[in-house]
Amino acid sequence: MINIIKQILYIGAGGFAGSVMRYLTGQLIKKITAPGHIFWGTLAVNAAGCFLIGFLFPLLTSKSNISDNMRLLVITGFLGGFTTFSSLAFETVSLARSSLLLFAALNMILNIALGISALVLGERAFSAVSML
């Protein structure tokens, strides 16, 4: 039980730092791009997160002297707080590398389609509830 709590604390600390970095990166990008182009910050964070997971995952998993808690802090916590898109990209590439191309394509399509659909449904649910 103590080990689980310790792991959660590592993930939480990394998630806090990743979320703060996501916000700061988005704010920086917003300042240097044209007004009204809100997607540049998200695009920058997603690209940076994908680069980081591509670089850090093999580094942290190939070194036996790096603790599981450090992996949780950086990969699950920091990168998870920074962007979950990096996880989606990593999982899709892993499926493709395992010759599961249909599942790789389905992973991307379903995540995007379900995400957009869920957002629209959430907005509609809010509208319905707010009219009560």
PyMOL commands that set and color helices and strands:
alter all, ss='L'
color gray80, all
select helices_A, chain A and resi 2-32+39-62+68-82+85-97+101-130
alter helices_A, ss='H'
color red, helices_A
deselect
rebuild
show_as cartoon
